[in-house]
Amino acid sequence: MDGFLFDVKVLELADEKGEFCGKLLAGAGADVLKIEPPGGQATREIGPFYHDQADPERSLYFWHYNFGKRGITLDIESPPGTDLLKRLVAEADVLIDAQPLGTLEKLGLDWNALHALNPRLIYVVLSPFGPSGPWRDYKANDLVHLALGGQMMCCGYSPTDDGSYDTPPIAPQMWHAYHIAGNQAFIATVGALIGREMTEVGEMIELPIHQAVSVCTEIDVPHWIYGQTRCYRQTGRHAQPAIGPEVQFPTKDGRYSIILPNPFPGGYETLVGFLEGKDKAGDLNEEKYKEPKNRRGRAFTEHFADIQAACVADFDMEEIWHEAQELGIPWSPIRLPEENLEDVQWQTRATFSQVEHPELGESYAYTGAPLLPNECAWRQGPRAPLIGEHNREVFCEQLELSAEEVADLQNKGIV
């Protein structure tokens, strides 16, 4: 079976705000039809580009976020384009709308009209701040959402000893806000599809990106709401109310590892035994440390971290990690992204897959399955659609327009 959403048809009217949601639905097996304006979606202009040649067909961003989809071009704001969109909506299960608020409403396609066209339709609307509230019409981008939502305040380097910062907060990886919103929209859509199995009726899902992001700050918000306790961002680790010891330390080969104390039952003894086997246990075997109460507090955790750091400094990054993991010690190498491609764990989990680009005569490694359903596969292709690649397939074969009608629409700039 090609994905658990193998019989679901999705229409996508989306830029960077909604393309990740469409990508997840496509990966899960849905037939996602991306509707772009004539000439292509603006996200095709986002770099980097294949071989550094700026071209709407060579955007690595577009390749990544539109993997597994089909694509057509259509000026939905022209009367003929609106009519064709209505016909597509009537046959769809899901409509993803990440356009400026009110775009479809101006075309006479608000939720009531869409529901009348297709009572089973699930209408997913992603917008910066939602269709109501004083920020409704504010503009935003990924960076703005990460700042307003709180993620940036949680990410960056540790404070100084007095709790103040001498470095600014740092935004997480690019498009992180849209990943959060896309994941939540994907989950909500799957839930709505399951609900529709019982009710036979679709529903509208409003997903403000600001709302999605603001509830994904780990423990920051709960600590403040319930205890007015401030959390501090800390280098390479989660924000916490207390400033803890460093966790990233250099290895013999000039790389870095994350080293953590073993929090599981018997973990301290296992870790000390491991260090002792390397002749690196320091004073951790002394009688006083056999009492758990003497292994608490900032002074001990920093001392413990220093001893572990001295151990990893004598070994290569991958070597010491594998040895520690065999004993259940939660250490980790800090890898370059490309170093994960050949990792046996990632390969077994289908985290990366080869995707053919027949127009270039090449195949490339893509990030693949973010999750693996037990009874069906995650989609392995095809690559993102070329501009208007499936126009004939959709307009002529699905909507039964003649070749002459399609040619006329193309001459008028509608497709």
N, C-alpha and C positions, 0 to 999 in steps of 0.2 A: 504494500500500500504506500502510495507516494504522499505521506504526510497525513496527519489526523484531520486536516481541514480540506481534504481532497475534493469535496463537492461544494465548496464555498466560492462564490464569485464576489470579488471586491473591486470597486471603482476607487481610484485614488486621485484626488485633486489636492496635491500637496507639494509644498516646498520643503526646506530643511526641518520645519516644525513637525511634519507628519510622515516623512519618507521612511524613518526608522520603524514606525508602526507598520507600514506597508511591507517593509522588508521582513519583519517577523511573521506577519501573516503569510507572506509568500513562502518563507522558509518552512512553515508548518503545513504547506501543501495547498494553500488557497490559490486560485487563479486571480492574480492581482493585475488589473488593467490600469496602467498609469496614463492619465489624460493630461497631455502637455499642450501649451499654446503653440500655434504654428511657429516653427523655428526652434522649438525646444524650451524646456523649463529653465528658469534662471539659474538653478543649482548646477547646471552643466558648465557654468562659468567659474565654479569654485575649484581652485587648484588643491593639490599639485596635479600636474598633467603628465600623461604617459610620455616619457622621453623629453619632458619639459617643453612640449609643443602645445601651446594653448589652443585648444580646439574643443567644441562642445561634445565631440564624440570621444575625447581622450581624458576627460576629467576622472581622476582616480576617486575623488569624492563621489561622483555620480555612479561610477561603477559599483562602489561598495554599498551605497544606500539603496540602490535600485536593482540589485541582484535578484534574479528569480522572477522578475515581473515582465509582462508584455507592455507595449507602449503604442499609443496613438497620439496624433496631433488633432486638436479641435479648438476653434474659437467659440467657447461656450456662450460668450456674450452676444454673438450674432444670432438673429432669429433662427436660421437653419441649424446653427450649432446648438442652440438651446433645445430645439426639437429633437435632435439626435441624442443629446444628453438625457432627455426625458425617456427616450426609448431604452437607453442603456440602464438607467435607474430602474425601470420597470422589470428588468431581468436580473438585477443584482441582489445579493444578500447583504452586502455592507457597502456603505459610502463613507470614505475618509475625506473630510473637508478641513484643510488647513489653510484656506484662503483668507484674505482680509474679511473680518466680520461683515456680514450683510451682503456678500457677493452673490450668493445664490438667492437670497431673499429679494434682491433687486430684479432678478430674472423670473420672479414669481414662483420660486422654488424654496419657500420656507418649509419648516418641518411639517406643517399641516398638508401642504401641497405634495411634498415627497411621500408622506404616509398615504395620501389618497392614490398616488401613482402606484405605490407598492406597499401594502400594509405589512409585509414581512420584512421591510427594510430596516437595517440597523444603521443609524446615522451617527457617525462619530465626528465631533467638532473639536478640533484643537485650536486654541487661540492663546495669545500671550496672557491675558488676565480675565478671560471669560466674558460672556455677553452682558453682564450686569456689574454694578459697582462703580465707584468713582474712577477706577483706573481702566475702565472698559476700553477706551480709545488710545491708551498709551502705547507707544512703540517699545519694542524690546528686541534683544538678541540673546544668544547663548550666554555671553558674559554678564549681561544685565540680570538675567534670571539667576545665575549662580551667585551673584552678589546679593540680590534681594532675597533669594531663598535661604541664604546662610551657608551654602557649601564653601564659598571662598573663605569665610571666617574660620572654618574648621580645617582648612588646608594651608600648609606652609611650614615655616621653620619655627622651632621652639622659642618661647619667650626668654628674656633675660631672667636673672635670679629674682628680680623684684616683681616679675609678672608682666612687665611691659615688653613690647615688641620693638626690635630695631630693624625688622624686615616686614614688608607688606604681606597681606594674604596672597595666596596663589590660586588661580582658577584651576580646577581639575582639567582632565583631558578635554580637548575641543569637542563641542556638541554634547557635552555631558548632560545639560539640562534637557535636550531633546531626546536623549537616551532614556532618562527617567520618565519623561512624559510618554514616550513611545512604548516603553514597557508597560506602564499603567494602562494605556489605551489598548494595547494588545490583550492584556488580561481581562479588561472590562469587555472587550469585544467577544472574546471566547466565552465569557460568562453570559453575555447577552444571547449568543448563539445557542448555548445550552438552555437558557430560559425560553427561547423561542420554540424549542422542541416541545415544550409543555403548553405554551400559550398560543402558538401559531401567529403571534403578533410581534412586530419589531419594536424598537424603541430608540430614543435619541439619547446619546451620551455626550455630555458637555465636559471637556477636559481642559481647564485652564492650566497652562504650563506653570505659571507661578504657584498655583495651588499644589500641583504635583510635586514641584521641587521643594516647597516649604515644609512638606511632611517627610522629607528624606534627608534629615540632618543627623541621623543616628541618635545619640543620647543628648545632644545639645538642647533641643527644645524641651524634652521631658524634664531635664535637670532644672531648667529655668522656670518652667511652669510650676513644678511641684515644690521646688526648694529655693528658687531664686539663686541657684548656684551657677557660677560661670564656668564654662569649659575652656580649656586652653589648647590651641592647636600645637602639635608637637611633631618634630621632624620624623617622617617615615612611620608614623603610628597614629592611632585614633585620638581625636580630641578627648580630653578627660578633665575632670575637676581638679585633679592633682597632677603636677608635673612629674613625670616618671623618668627613669634612666634612658639613655640612648639605646637604640636597638640595631643600628646599622654600623658594621665594623669592617675594616679592610681585611682581605685575605692575602695569602702569600703571592698569588698571581696578579695582584694589583686590582682585584675586583672587590665587590662588597657582598656581605651576607647579612641577612636579618637573623639575629639570634634572640631567642625568647626563653625565659624559664619554662620548664614543663609544668603546666597547671594541673595535670591529672593526678589521681591518687598514686603515690609512690614515685611521682615524677621527679621530685627533688633528688631522691636517692639514686634514681636511674641516671639523671644528668651528672651528678657528682661522680658516680661510678664510671661514666663515659669519660669525663675529664681526667679522672685518676688513671684510666687506661692509657691516656695520652700524656701522662705525667704533667698534667696542667690543672690539677685540682686546687692548688694553692693551699689555703688554710681551711677549706670547706669541710674537711674531715675532722676538724677539731671538735672536742666534746660539746662546746657551747652551742654549736650549730645543729646538734642533734635535737635540740628543743625547738619546735616550730615557732615559739614566741620570740626566739632570737633571730628569726629569719624574716622579720617584718621591718617596715620603715624604709625611708628613702636611703639612709646610709648603707643598709645591707644590700638593697636592690642595686645600687650603684656599684658596690664592691663586687657583687655577684656578676654583674654585667662586665666589669673590667676583667675578671678572671676568664669568663667565656670569650671575651674579645682577644685575650692573649692566646687562647687556644686556636681560634680560627685564623689568626695571623700567621700560623705556622703551616697552614694547609691551603691547597687550591680550593676555589669556591665550590665547584661541583663535587669534589671528592669528600669534603667534610660534611656537606649537606646529605649526601647519600648515606654515609655512615650514621649520622645522627638520626635520620628518618627511620632507619632500620630498627632503632630502639624506641621509636615513637616520640622523639624529641622534636618539637616544632621549630626547626631552623629552616631557612630558605635562602637560595641564591637570589641575587638581583641581576636579572638577565637583560640583555638587549632584546628588543622585540623579535628580531629575526632569528635569535638563538632558539626560540620555541618551536620553529618549524619542524625540526628533526626530533623533537622530544617524543619518546615512545608513548607517554601518557596522553599527550595531546593528539597524537595520531590515532590511538585507540579510541579516543572520545570524539573523533571526527571534528576536532576543533578547527582544522584547516583542510581545505579541499582544493583540488585543481579544477579550474574553470576555463573552458575553451572560449577563445575569441577568434572565430573562424575568419572574420574580416581582416585580422592581423596575422593569421596563420600561427598563433601561439596559444599556450595555456599558461595561467598564472595562479599562484597560490592565493587563495582568499581565506579570510576567517569564515568558518562554517557554522556548525551547530552550537548555539548557546545553551541548548538543552537537548537531551536525547530521549524522545518518547520510547517506551519499551517495545511497542508493537509495530512501529512504523518509522520510516527514515525521515531525516531532515533533508530538505531539498538541496541538491548538489549543483543546480544550474537552472536555467541558462544564465549567461551574462546579461548585464543591464541592456535594455532595448536601445537600438539606434533611433534617431529622430524619425518618428512616423513609421517605424519598422512594421507594425502590424495594422496599418491603415486598411490595406486591402482585405486582410483576413477578417477584420471587425466590420468594416463598412459594407463590403460586398458579400461575404459569406454569412456573417451573423445578422446584420441588419438588412441584407438583401438589396442594397443599392446597386445600380448598374455601374459598370466601369465609366460610362460617360457621365453619370451623375457625380461620381467621385472626382473625375477630372475637372468638372465644372466647379465643384467646391474648392478644389485645389487652386484653380485659376483665380478664384475670388478671394483667396487667402483665408479660407475658413478651415481647411485641414492642411 
